[in-house]
Amino acid sequence: MTGISEILILILLIGLVFIIPRMMAPAPKREARMSPKKISVKLRAGIVASILVPVAAALMLKPWEDNLIAFIAIGILPVALLWAIAWIMAGNKSQGRGNS
């Protein structure tokens, strides 16, 4: 008897999943679309370099063959350090604009 009731409950739940959303009114669509921000050339170059430097370091140092420390020092840390500096500089620029 429990098998039949479980099957009926599953059919009811599946039916509700498909029927209830059709009964509700759709959300109003927004007409105004925001244009995406343009990415500067410097930012694009930074993103590409952030991918190429670790890949080149991995191909040269082969971190899977016991060169993990060297790979982190040469391939990962410089990228992380430069992005940290860029982030700090961007914060300084935005604070400088707000104070004037």
Secondary structure, 3 states (H helix, E strand, C coil): CHHHHHHHHHHHHHHHHHHHHHHCCCCCCCCCCCCCCCCCHHHHHHHHHHHHHHHHHHHHHCHHHCCHHHHHHHHHHHHHHHHHHHHHHHHHHHHHHHHC
